[in-house]
Amino acid sequence: MKKLHLPIIIEMDEDGYYTVSCPLFKGCHSYGETIDEALGNIREVIEMCLEETELEELNKFIGFRELRIVQNA
């Protein structure tokens, strides 16, 4: 059994739900009312993605950066 450590992005939407995604897979998103629920849901989605995707075909995760944008008021 191979252990994978996958990056997960967690955000809160305008309705207060937690949205989660795994950038290694195209279209790998889910949500939940709590972070724990959202993580449990994304785990299921990732397991489905792994059934259909070879590890060599995964997107290459590079990292996070913060980009500063100045808005004209």
mmCIF file of the N, C-alpha and C atoms, coordinates in Angstrom:
data_MODEL
# 
_entry.id   MODEL 
# 
loop_
_atom_site.group_PDB 
_atom_site.id 
_atom_site.type_symbol 
_atom_site.label_atom_id 
_atom_site.label_alt_id 
_atom_site.label_comp_id 
_atom_site.label_asym_id 
_atom_site.label_entity_id 
_atom_site.label_seq_id 
_atom_site.pdbx_PDB_ins_code 
_atom_site.Cartn_x 
_atom_site.Cartn_y 
_atom_site.Cartn_z 
_atom_site.occupancy 
_atom_site.B_iso_or_equiv 
_atom_site.pdbx_formal_charge 
_atom_site.auth_seq_id 
_atom_site.auth_comp_id 
_atom_site.auth_asym_id 
_atom_site.auth_atom_id 
_atom_site.pdbx_PDB_model_num 
ATOM 1   N N  . MET A 1 1  ? 0.846   -1.179 0.000   1.00 0.00 ? 1  MET A N  1 
ATOM 2   C CA . MET A 1 1  ? 0.000   0.000  0.000   1.00 0.00 ? 1  MET A CA 1 
ATOM 3   C C  . MET A 1 1  ? 0.892   1.243  0.000   1.00 0.00 ? 1  MET A C  1 
ATOM 4   N N  . LYS A 1 2  ? 0.599   2.158  -0.906  1.00 0.00 ? 2  LYS A N  1 
ATOM 5   C CA . LYS A 1 2  ? 1.387   3.372  -1.041  1.00 0.00 ? 2  LYS A CA 1 
ATOM 6   C C  . LYS A 1 2  ? 0.691   4.527  -0.321  1.00 0.00 ? 2  LYS A C  1 
ATOM 7   N N  . LYS A 1 3  ? 1.441   5.277  0.475   1.00 0.00 ? 3  LYS A N  1 
ATOM 8   C CA . LYS A 1 3  ? 0.885   6.439  1.156   1.00 0.00 ? 3  LYS A CA 1 
ATOM 9   C C  . LYS A 1 3  ? 1.160   7.679  0.317   1.00 0.00 ? 3  LYS A C  1 
ATOM 10  N N  . LEU A 1 4  ? 0.129   8.476  0.127   1.00 0.00 ? 4  LEU A N  1 
ATOM 11  C CA . LEU A 1 4  ? 0.258   9.719  -0.624  1.00 0.00 ? 4  LEU A CA 1 
ATOM 12  C C  . LEU A 1 4  ? 0.010   10.902 0.306   1.00 0.00 ? 4  LEU A C  1 
ATOM 13  N N  . HIS A 1 5  ? 0.761   11.941 0.116   1.00 0.00 ? 5  HIS A N  1 
ATOM 14  C CA . HIS A 1 5  ? 0.547   13.202 0.827   1.00 0.00 ? 5  HIS A CA 1 
ATOM 15  C C  . HIS A 1 5  ? 0.126   14.211 -0.229  1.00 0.00 ? 5  HIS A C  1 
ATOM 16  N N  . LEU A 1 6  ? -1.137  14.598 -0.196  1.00 0.00 ? 6  LEU A N  1 
ATOM 17  C CA . LEU A 1 6  ? -1.694  15.431 -1.251  1.00 0.00 ? 6  LEU A CA 1 
ATOM 18  C C  . LEU A 1 6  ? -2.009  16.834 -0.739  1.00 0.00 ? 6  LEU A C  1 
ATOM 19  N N  . PRO A 1 7  ? -1.761  17.850 -1.548  1.00 0.00 ? 7  PRO A N  1 
ATOM 20  C CA . PRO A 1 7  ? -2.127  19.213 -1.142  1.00 0.00 ? 7  PRO A CA 1 
ATOM 21  C C  . PRO A 1 7  ? -3.639  19.395 -1.236  1.00 0.00 ? 7  PRO A C  1 
ATOM 22  N N  . ILE A 1 8  ? -4.201  20.071 -0.256  1.00 0.00 ? 8  ILE A N  1 
ATOM 23  C CA . ILE A 1 8  ? -5.632  20.354 -0.210  1.00 0.00 ? 8  ILE A CA 1 
ATOM 24  C C  . ILE A 1 8  ? -5.795  21.855 0.020   1.00 0.00 ? 8  ILE A C  1 
ATOM 25  N N  . ILE A 1 9  ? -6.666  22.461 -0.742  1.00 0.00 ? 9  ILE A N  1 
ATOM 26  C CA . ILE A 1 9  ? -6.986  23.875 -0.567  1.00 0.00 ? 9  ILE A CA 1 
ATOM 27  C C  . ILE A 1 9  ? -8.351  23.958 0.096   1.00 0.00 ? 9  ILE A C  1 
ATOM 28  N N  . ILE A 1 10 ? -8.443  24.727 1.185   1.00 0.00 ? 10 ILE A N  1 
ATOM 29  C CA . ILE A 1 10 ? -9.700  24.890 1.919   1.00 0.00 ? 10 ILE A CA 1 
ATOM 30  C C  . ILE A 1 10 ? -10.070 26.366 1.891   1.00 0.00 ? 10 ILE A C  1 
ATOM 31  N N  . GLU A 1 11 ? -11.300 26.638 1.493   1.00 0.00 ? 11 GLU A N  1 
ATOM 32  C CA . GLU A 1 11 ? -11.810 28.005 1.467   1.00 0.00 ? 11 GLU A CA 1 
ATOM 33  C C  . GLU A 1 11 ? -13.207 28.024 2.073   1.00 0.00 ? 11 GLU A C  1 
ATOM 34  N N  . MET A 1 12 ? -13.678 29.204 2.442   1.00 0.00 ? 12 MET A N  1 
ATOM 35  C CA . MET A 1 12 ? -15.048 29.340 2.914   1.00 0.00 ? 12 MET A CA 1 
ATOM 36  C C  . MET A 1 12 ? -15.800 30.170 1.878   1.00 0.00 ? 12 MET A C  1 
ATOM 37  N N  . ASP A 1 13 ? -16.964 29.649 1.444   1.00 0.00 ? 13 ASP A N  1 
ATOM 38  C CA . ASP A 1 13 ? -17.733 30.381 0.437   1.00 0.00 ? 13 ASP A CA 1 
ATOM 39  C C  . ASP A 1 13 ? -18.644 31.414 1.097   1.00 0.00 ? 13 ASP A C  1 
ATOM 40  N N  . GLU A 1 14 ? -19.390 32.125 0.275   1.00 0.00 ? 14 GLU A N  1 
ATOM 41  C CA . GLU A 1 14 ? -20.238 33.217 0.775   1.00 0.00 ? 14 GLU A CA 1 
ATOM 42  C C  . GLU A 1 14 ? -21.388 32.729 1.651   1.00 0.00 ? 14 GLU A C  1 
ATOM 43  N N  . ASP A 1 15 ? -21.707 31.443 1.584   1.00 0.00 ? 15 ASP A N  1 
ATOM 44  C CA . ASP A 1 15 ? -22.775 30.878 2.412   1.00 0.00 ? 15 ASP A CA 1 
ATOM 45  C C  . ASP A 1 15 ? -22.255 30.235 3.701   1.00 0.00 ? 15 ASP A C  1 
ATOM 46  N N  . GLY A 1 16 ? -20.945 30.296 3.930   1.00 0.00 ? 16 GLY A N  1 
ATOM 47  C CA . GLY A 1 16 ? -20.369 29.733 5.143   1.00 0.00 ? 16 GLY A CA 1 
ATOM 48  C C  . GLY A 1 16 ? -19.979 28.272 5.028   1.00 0.00 ? 16 GLY A C  1 
ATOM 49  N N  . TYR A 1 17 ? -20.074 27.691 3.833   1.00 0.00 ? 17 TYR A N  1 
ATOM 50  C CA . TYR A 1 17 ? -19.645 26.315 3.622   1.00 0.00 ? 17 TYR A CA 1 
ATOM 51  C C  . TYR A 1 17 ? -18.153 26.286 3.331   1.00 0.00 ? 17 TYR A C  1 
ATOM 52  N N  . TYR A 1 18 ? -17.518 25.193 3.709   1.00 0.00 ? 18 TYR A N  1 
ATOM 53  C CA . TYR A 1 18 ? -16.097 25.007 3.414   1.00 0.00 ? 18 TYR A CA 1 
ATOM 54  C C  . TYR A 1 18 ? -15.976 24.271 2.088   1.00 0.00 ? 18 TYR A C  1 
ATOM 55  N N  . THR A 1 19 ? -15.286 24.868 1.154   1.00 0.00 ? 19 THR A N  1 
ATOM 56  C CA . THR A 1 19 ? -15.027 24.216 -0.124  1.00 0.00 ? 19 THR A CA 1 
ATOM 57  C C  . THR A 1 19 ? -13.586 23.732 -0.116  1.00 0.00 ? 19 THR A C  1 
ATOM 58  N N  . VAL A 1 20 ? -13.379 22.548 -0.640  1.00 0.00 ? 20 VAL A N  1 
ATOM 59  C CA . VAL A 1 20 ? -12.047 21.950 -0.655  1.00 0.00 ? 20 VAL A CA 1 
ATOM 60  C C  . VAL A 1 20 ? -11.743 21.437 -2.054  1.00 0.00 ? 20 VAL A C  1 
ATOM 61  N N  . SER A 1 21 ? -10.486 21.492 -2.409  1.00 0.00 ? 21 SER A N  1 
ATOM 62  C CA . SER A 1 21 ? -10.070 20.945 -3.695  1.00 0.00 ? 21 SER A CA 1 
ATOM 63  C C  . SER A 1 21 ? -8.662  20.400 -3.570  1.00 0.00 ? 21 SER A C  1 
ATOM 64  N N  . CYS A 1 22 ? -8.357  19.470 -4.457  1.00 0.00 ? 22 CYS A N  1 
ATOM 65  C CA . CYS A 1 22 ? -7.013  18.909 -4.552  1.00 0.00 ? 22 CYS A CA 1 
ATOM 66  C C  . CYS A 1 22 ? -6.495  19.254 -5.941  1.00 0.00 ? 22 CYS A C  1 
ATOM 67  N N  . PRO A 1 23 ? -5.525  20.171 -6.038  1.00 0.00 ? 23 PRO A N  1 
ATOM 68  C CA . PRO A 1 23 ? -5.065  20.642 -7.342  1.00 0.00 ? 23 PRO A CA 1 
ATOM 69  C C  . PRO A 1 23 ? -4.334  19.592 -8.177  1.00 0.00 ? 23 PRO A C  1 
ATOM 70  N N  . LEU A 1 24 ? -4.016  18.445 -7.616  1.00 0.00 ? 24 LEU A N  1 
ATOM 71  C CA . LEU A 1 24 ? -3.345  17.413 -8.402  1.00 0.00 ? 24 LEU A CA 1 
ATOM 72  C C  . LEU A 1 24 ? -4.286  16.746 -9.397  1.00 0.00 ? 24 LEU A C  1 
ATOM 73  N N  . PHE A 1 25 ? -5.587  16.824 -9.134  1.00 0.00 ? 25 PHE A N  1 
ATOM 74  C CA . PHE A 1 25 ? -6.581  16.192 -9.994  1.00 0.00 ? 25 PHE A CA 1 
ATOM 75  C C  . PHE A 1 25 ? -7.452  17.261 -10.633 1.00 0.00 ? 25 PHE A C  1 
ATOM 76  N N  . LYS A 1 26 ? -7.753  17.115 -11.891 1.00 0.00 ? 26 LYS A N  1 
ATOM 77  C CA . LYS A 1 26 ? -8.668  18.034 -12.567 1.00 0.00 ? 26 LYS A CA 1 
ATOM 78  C C  . LYS A 1 26 ? -10.076 17.800 -12.049 1.00 0.00 ? 26 LYS A C  1 
ATOM 79  N N  . GLY A 1 27 ? -10.741 18.864 -11.632 1.00 0.00 ? 27 GLY A N  1 
ATOM 80  C CA . GLY A 1 27 ? -12.125 18.754 -11.191 1.00 0.00 ? 27 GLY A CA 1 
ATOM 81  C C  . GLY A 1 27 ? -12.327 18.081 -9.851  1.00 0.00 ? 27 GLY A C  1 
ATOM 82  N N  . CYS A 1 28 ? -11.320 18.058 -9.012  1.00 0.00 ? 28 CYS A N  1 
ATOM 83  C CA . CYS A 1 28 ? -11.409 17.386 -7.707  1.00 0.00 ? 28 CYS A CA 1 
ATOM 84  C C  . CYS A 1 28 ? -11.801 18.403 -6.640  1.00 0.00 ? 28 CYS A C  1 
ATOM 85  N N  . HIS A 1 29 ? -13.118 18.551 -6.435  1.00 0.00 ? 29 HIS A N  1 
ATOM 86  C CA . HIS A 1 29 ? -13.648 19.535 -5.489  1.00 0.00 ? 29 HIS A CA 1 
ATOM 87  C C  . HIS A 1 29 ? -14.759 18.903 -4.660  1.00 0.00 ? 29 HIS A C  1 
ATOM 88  N N  . SER A 1 30 ? -14.974 19.446 -3.475  1.00 0.00 ? 30 SER A N  1 
ATOM 89  C CA . SER A 1 30 ? -16.104 19.049 -2.655  1.00 0.00 ? 30 SER A CA 1 
ATOM 90  C C  . SER A 1 30 ? -16.366 20.156 -1.647  1.00 0.00 ? 30 SER A C  1 
ATOM 91  N N  . TYR A 1 31 ? -17.288 19.909 -0.729  1.00 0.00 ? 31 TYR A N  1 
ATOM 92  C CA . TYR A 1 31 ? -17.622 20.919 0.273   1.00 0.00 ? 31 TYR A CA 1 
ATOM 93  C C  . TYR A 1 31 ? -18.208 20.246 1.498   1.00 0.00 ? 31 TYR A C  1 
ATOM 94  N N  . GLY A 1 32 ? -18.394 21.034 2.551   1.00 0.00 ? 32 GLY A N  1 
ATOM 95  C CA . GLY A 1 32 ? -19.036 20.551 3.762   1.00 0.00 ? 32 GLY A CA 1 
ATOM 96  C C  . GLY A 1 32 ? -19.403 21.701 4.669   1.00 0.00 ? 32 GLY A C  1 
ATOM 97  N N  . GLU A 1 33 ? -20.278 21.427 5.623   1.00 0.00 ? 33 GLU A N  1 
ATOM 98  C CA . GLU A 1 33 ? -20.674 22.455 6.585   1.00 0.00 ? 33 GLU A CA 1 
ATOM 99  C C  . GLU A 1 33 ? -19.575 22.725 7.607   1.00 0.00 ? 33 GLU A C  1 
ATOM 100 N N  . THR A 1 34 ? -18.704 21.736 7.831   1.00 0.00 ? 34 THR A N  1 
ATOM 101 C CA . THR A 1 34 ? -17.550 21.894 8.724   1.00 0.00 ? 34 THR A CA 1 
ATOM 102 C C  . THR A 1 34 ? -16.299 21.491 7.953   1.00 0.00 ? 34 THR A C  1 
ATOM 103 N N  . ILE A 1 35 ? -15.145 21.871 8.478   1.00 0.00 ? 35 ILE A N  1 
ATOM 104 C CA . ILE A 1 35 ? -13.891 21.472 7.829   1.00 0.00 ? 35 ILE A CA 1 
ATOM 105 C C  . ILE A 1 35 ? -13.767 19.950 7.838   1.00 0.00 ? 35 ILE A C  1 
ATOM 106 N N  . ASP A 1 36 ? -14.099 19.311 8.942   1.00 0.00 ? 36 ASP A N  1 
ATOM 107 C CA . ASP A 1 36 ? -14.006 17.851 9.013   1.00 0.00 ? 36 ASP A CA 1 
ATOM 108 C C  . ASP A 1 36 ? -14.906 17.174 7.982   1.00 0.00 ? 36 ASP A C  1 
ATOM 109 N N  . GLU A 1 37 ? -16.124 17.682 7.834   1.00 0.00 ? 37 GLU A N  1 
ATOM 110 C CA . GLU A 1 37 ? -17.028 17.115 6.832   1.00 0.00 ? 37 GLU A CA 1 
ATOM 111 C C  . GLU A 1 37 ? -16.470 17.324 5.423   1.00 0.00 ? 37 GLU A C  1 
ATOM 112 N N  . ALA A 1 38 ? -15.956 18.516 5.160   1.00 0.00 ? 38 ALA A N  1 
ATOM 113 C CA . ALA A 1 38 ? -15.390 18.809 3.843   1.00 0.00 ? 38 ALA A CA 1 
ATOM 114 C C  . ALA A 1 38 ? -14.194 17.911 3.545   1.00 0.00 ? 38 ALA A C  1 
ATOM 115 N N  . LEU A 1 39 ? -13.332 17.689 4.536   1.00 0.00 ? 39 LEU A N  1 
ATOM 116 C CA . LEU A 1 39 ? -12.169 16.820 4.335   1.00 0.00 ? 39 LEU A CA 1 
ATOM 117 C C  . LEU A 1 39 ? -12.591 15.369 4.112   1.00 0.00 ? 39 LEU A C  1 
ATOM 118 N N  . GLY A 1 40 ? -13.606 14.918 4.820   1.00 0.00 ? 40 GLY A N  1 
ATOM 119 C CA . GLY A 1 40 ? -14.115 13.570 4.592   1.00 0.00 ? 40 GLY A CA 1 
ATOM 120 C C  . GLY A 1 40 ? -14.684 13.420 3.184   1.00 0.00 ? 40 GLY A C  1 
ATOM 121 N N  . ASN A 1 41 ? -15.380 14.456 2.728   1.00 0.00 ? 41 ASN A N  1 
ATOM 122 C CA . ASN A 1 41 ? -15.953 14.418 1.384   1.00 0.00 ? 41 ASN A CA 1 
ATOM 123 C C  . ASN A 1 41 ? -14.875 14.447 0.310   1.00 0.00 ? 41 ASN A C  1 
ATOM 124 N N  . ILE A 1 42 ? -13.840 15.276 0.491   1.00 0.00 ? 42 ILE A N  1 
ATOM 125 C CA . ILE A 1 42 ? -12.788 15.340 -0.534  1.00 0.00 ? 42 ILE A CA 1 
ATOM 126 C C  . ILE A 1 42 ? -11.991 14.044 -0.556  1.00 0.00 ? 42 ILE A C  1 
ATOM 127 N N  . ARG A 1 43 ? -11.871 13.378 0.577   1.00 0.00 ? 43 ARG A N  1 
ATOM 128 C CA . ARG A 1 43 ? -11.192 12.080 0.618   1.00 0.00 ? 43 ARG A CA 1 
ATOM 129 C C  . ARG A 1 43 ? -11.899 11.088 -0.308  1.00 0.00 ? 43 ARG A C  1 
ATOM 130 N N  . GLU A 1 44 ? -13.234 11.077 -0.260  1.00 0.00 ? 44 GLU A N  1 
ATOM 131 C CA . GLU A 1 44 ? -14.004 10.188 -1.137  1.00 0.00 ? 44 GLU A CA 1 
ATOM 132 C C  . GLU A 1 44 ? -13.794 10.548 -2.606  1.00 0.00 ? 44 GLU A C  1 
ATOM 133 N N  . VAL A 1 45 ? -13.784 11.838 -2.912  1.00 0.00 ? 45 VAL A N  1 
ATOM 134 C CA . VAL A 1 45 ? -13.582 12.283 -4.291  1.00 0.00 ? 45 VAL A CA 1 
ATOM 135 C C  . VAL A 1 45 ? -12.181 11.902 -4.768  1.00 0.00 ? 45 VAL A C  1 
ATOM 136 N N  . ILE A 1 46 ? -11.180 12.086 -3.912  1.00 0.00 ? 46 ILE A N  1 
ATOM 137 C CA . ILE A 1 46 ? -9.806  11.719 -4.274  1.00 0.00 ? 46 ILE A CA 1 
ATOM 138 C C  . ILE A 1 46 ? -9.706  10.226 -4.538  1.00 0.00 ? 46 ILE A C  1 
ATOM 139 N N  . GLU A 1 47 ? -10.353 9.418  -3.718  1.00 0.00 ? 47 GLU A N  1 
ATOM 140 C CA . GLU A 1 47 ? -10.328 7.965  -3.932  1.00 0.00 ? 47 GLU A CA 1 
ATOM 141 C C  . GLU A 1 47 ? -10.929 7.601  -5.286  1.00 0.00 ? 47 GLU A C  1 
ATOM 142 N N  . MET A 1 48 ? -12.004 8.290  -5.689  1.00 0.00 ? 48 MET A N  1 
ATOM 143 C CA . MET A 1 48 ? -12.582 8.049  -7.010  1.00 0.00 ? 48 MET A CA 1 
ATOM 144 C C  . MET A 1 48 ? -11.616 8.499  -8.114  1.00 0.00 ? 48 MET A C  1 
ATOM 145 N N  . CYS A 1 49 ? -10.969 9.647  -7.916  1.00 0.00 ? 49 CYS A N  1 
ATOM 146 C CA . CYS A 1 49 ? -10.003 10.144 -8.901  1.00 0.00 ? 49 CYS A CA 1 
ATOM 147 C C  . CYS A 1 49 ? -8.827  9.175  -9.050  1.00 0.00 ? 49 CYS A C  1 
ATOM 148 N N  . LEU A 1 50 ? -8.382  8.608  -7.932  1.00 0.00 ? 50 LEU A N  1 
ATOM 149 C CA . LEU A 1 50 ? -7.256  7.671  -7.981  1.00 0.00 ? 50 LEU A CA 1 
ATOM 150 C C  . LEU A 1 50 ? -7.602  6.399  -8.746  1.00 0.00 ? 50 LEU A C  1 
ATOM 151 N N  . GLU A 1 51 ? -8.876  6.003  -8.730  1.00 0.00 ? 51 GLU A N  1 
ATOM 152 C CA . GLU A 1 51 ? -9.300  4.823  -9.487  1.00 0.00 ? 51 GLU A CA 1 
ATOM 153 C C  . GLU A 1 51 ? -9.188  5.053  -10.986 1.00 0.00 ? 51 GLU A C  1 
ATOM 154 N N  . GLU A 1 52 ? -9.290  6.322  -11.421 1.00 0.00 ? 52 GLU A N  1 
ATOM 155 C CA . GLU A 1 52 ? -9.318  6.642  -12.841 1.00 0.00 ? 52 GLU A CA 1 
ATOM 156 C C  . GLU A 1 52 ? -8.026  7.272  -13.354 1.00 0.00 ? 52 GLU A C  1 
ATOM 157 N N  . THR A 1 53 ? -7.097  7.602  -12.464 1.00 0.00 ? 53 THR A N  1 
ATOM 158 C CA . THR A 1 53 ? -5.904  8.340  -12.858 1.00 0.00 ? 53 THR A CA 1 
ATOM 159 C C  . THR A 1 53 ? -4.647  7.618  -12.403 1.00 0.00 ? 53 THR A C  1 
ATOM 160 N N  . GLU A 1 54 ? -3.715  7.440  -13.318 1.00 0.00 ? 54 GLU A N  1 
ATOM 161 C CA . GLU A 1 54 ? -2.404  6.886  -12.963 1.00 0.00 ? 54 GLU A CA 1 
ATOM 162 C C  . GLU A 1 54 ? -1.603  7.980  -12.254 1.00 0.00 ? 54 GLU A C  1 
ATOM 163 N N  . LEU A 1 55 ? -0.791  7.596  -11.283 1.00 0.00 ? 55 LEU A N  1 
ATOM 164 C CA . LEU A 1 55 ? -0.010  8.574  -10.535 1.00 0.00 ? 55 LEU A CA 1 
ATOM 165 C C  . LEU A 1 55 ? 0.888   9.412  -11.438 1.00 0.00 ? 55 LEU A C  1 
ATOM 166 N N  . GLU A 1 56 ? 1.358   8.832  -12.531 1.00 0.00 ? 56 GLU A N  1 
ATOM 167 C CA . GLU A 1 56 ? 2.226   9.558  -13.452 1.00 0.00 ? 56 GLU A CA 1 
ATOM 168 C C  . GLU A 1 56 ? 1.467   10.640 -14.219 1.00 0.00 ? 56 GLU A C  1 
ATOM 169 N N  . GLU A 1 57 ? 0.130   10.562 -14.237 1.00 0.00 ? 57 GLU A N  1 
ATOM 170 C CA . GLU A 1 57 ? -0.693  11.508 -14.984 1.00 0.00 ? 57 GLU A CA 1 
ATOM 171 C C  . GLU A 1 57 ? -1.163  12.691 -14.130 1.00 0.00 ? 57 GLU A C  1 
ATOM 172 N N  . LEU A 1 58 ? -0.814  12.705 -12.858 1.00 0.00 ? 58 LEU A N  1 
ATOM 173 C CA . LEU A 1 58 ? -1.274  13.773 -11.972 1.00 0.00 ? 58 LEU A CA 1 
ATOM 174 C C  . LEU A 1 58 ? -0.681  15.115 -12.386 1.00 0.00 ? 58 LEU A C  1 
ATOM 175 N N  . ASN A 1 59 ? -1.449  16.184 -12.120 1.00 0.00 ? 59 ASN A N  1 
ATOM 176 C CA . ASN A 1 59 ? -0.899  17.527 -12.278 1.00 0.00 ? 59 ASN A CA 1 
ATOM 177 C C  . ASN A 1 59 ? 0.288   17.668 -11.338 1.00 0.00 ? 59 ASN A C  1 
ATOM 178 N N  . LYS A 1 60 ? 1.221   18.492 -11.687 1.00 0.00 ? 60 LYS A N  1 
ATOM 179 C CA . LYS A 1 60 ? 2.386   18.740 -10.827 1.00 0.00 ? 60 LYS A CA 1 
ATOM 180 C C  . LYS A 1 60 ? 2.101   19.932 -9.922  1.00 0.00 ? 60 LYS A C  1 
ATOM 181 N N  . PHE A 1 61 ? 2.019   19.685 -8.629  1.00 0.00 ? 61 PHE A N  1 
ATOM 182 C CA . PHE A 1 61 ? 1.774   20.764 -7.674  1.00 0.00 ? 61 PHE A CA 1 
ATOM 183 C C  . PHE A 1 61 ? 3.084   21.480 -7.400  1.00 0.00 ? 61 PHE A C  1 
ATOM 184 N N  . ILE A 1 62 ? 3.100   22.784 -7.601  1.00 0.00 ? 62 ILE A N  1 
ATOM 185 C CA . ILE A 1 62 ? 4.314   23.580 -7.428  1.00 0.00 ? 62 ILE A CA 1 
ATOM 186 C C  . ILE A 1 62 ? 4.330   24.272 -6.067  1.00 0.00 ? 62 ILE A C  1 
ATOM 187 N N  . GLY A 1 63 ? 3.231   24.855 -5.660  1.00 0.00 ? 63 GLY A N  1 
ATOM 188 C CA . GLY A 1 63 ? 3.189   25.532 -4.373  1.00 0.00 ? 63 GLY A CA 1 
ATOM 189 C C  . GLY A 1 63 ? 2.205   26.686 -4.405  1.00 0.00 ? 63 GLY A C  1 
ATOM 190 N N  . PHE A 1 64 ? 2.212   27.461 -3.343  1.00 0.00 ? 64 PHE A N  1 
ATOM 191 C CA . PHE A 1 64 ? 1.331   28.609 -3.216  1.00 0.00 ? 64 PHE A CA 1 
ATOM 192 C C  . PHE A 1 64 ? 2.166   29.875 -3.260  1.00 0.00 ? 64 PHE A C  1 
ATOM 193 N N  . ARG A 1 65 ? 1.599   30.887 -3.820  1.00 0.00 ? 65 ARG A N  1 
ATOM 194 C CA . ARG A 1 65 ? 2.206   32.216 -3.821  1.00 0.00 ? 65 ARG A CA 1 
ATOM 195 C C  . ARG A 1 65 ? 1.111   33.218 -3.518  1.00 0.00 ? 65 ARG A C  1 
ATOM 196 N N  . GLU A 1 66 ? 1.515   34.316 -2.969  1.00 0.00 ? 66 GLU A N  1 
ATOM 197 C CA . GLU A 1 66 ? 0.578   35.412 -2.742  1.00 0.00 ? 66 GLU A CA 1 
ATOM 198 C C  . GLU A 1 66 ? 0.902   36.485 -3.766  1.00 0.00 ? 66 GLU A C  1 
ATOM 199 N N  . LEU A 1 67 ? -0.118  36.964 -4.448  1.00 0.00 ? 67 LEU A N  1 
ATOM 200 C CA . LEU A 1 67 ? 0.054   37.976 -5.477  1.00 0.00 ? 67 LEU A CA 1 
ATOM 201 C C  . LEU A 1 67 ? -0.606  39.248 -5.002  1.00 0.00 ? 67 LEU A C  1 
ATOM 202 N N  . ARG A 1 68 ? 0.145   40.339 -4.990  1.00 0.00 ? 68 ARG A N  1 
ATOM 203 C CA . ARG A 1 68 ? -0.385  41.611 -4.516  1.00 0.00 ? 68 ARG A CA 1 
ATOM 204 C C  . ARG A 1 68 ? -0.996  42.365 -5.692  1.00 0.00 ? 68 ARG A C  1 
ATOM 205 N N  . ILE A 1 69 ? -2.245  42.754 -5.547  1.00 0.00 ? 69 ILE A N  1 
ATOM 206 C CA . ILE A 1 69 ? -2.977  43.518 -6.555  1.00 0.00 ? 69 ILE A CA 1 
ATOM 207 C C  . ILE A 1 69 ? -3.417  44.824 -5.917  1.00 0.00 ? 69 ILE A C  1 
ATOM 208 N N  . VAL A 1 70 ? -3.208  45.917 -6.585  1.00 0.00 ? 70 VAL A N  1 
ATOM 209 C CA . VAL A 1 70 ? -3.659  47.211 -6.097  1.00 0.00 ? 70 VAL A CA 1 
ATOM 210 C C  . VAL A 1 70 ? -4.878  47.605 -6.901  1.00 0.00 ? 70 VAL A C  1 
ATOM 211 N N  . GLN A 1 71 ? -6.002  47.793 -6.207  1.00 0.00 ? 71 GLN A N  1 
ATOM 212 C CA . GLN A 1 71 ? -7.236  48.191 -6.857  1.00 0.00 ? 71 GLN A CA 1 
ATOM 213 C C  . GLN A 1 71 ? -7.381  49.702 -6.806  1.00 0.00 ? 71 GLN A C  1 
ATOM 214 N N  . ASN A 1 72 ? -7.796  50.260 -7.894  1.00 0.00 ? 72 ASN A N  1 
ATOM 215 C CA . ASN A 1 72 ? -8.122  51.695 -7.905  1.00 0.00 ? 72 ASN A CA 1 
ATOM 216 C C  . ASN A 1 72 ? -9.523  51.853 -7.346  1.00 0.00 ? 72 ASN A C  1 
ATOM 217 N N  . ALA A 1 73 ? -9.643  52.685 -6.329  1.00 0.00 ? 73 ALA A N  1 
ATOM 218 C CA . ALA A 1 73 ? -10.944 52.875 -5.677  1.00 0.00 ? 73 ALA A CA 1 
ATOM 219 C C  . ALA A 1 73 ? -11.813 53.844 -6.419  1.00 0.00 ? 73 ALA A C  1 
# 
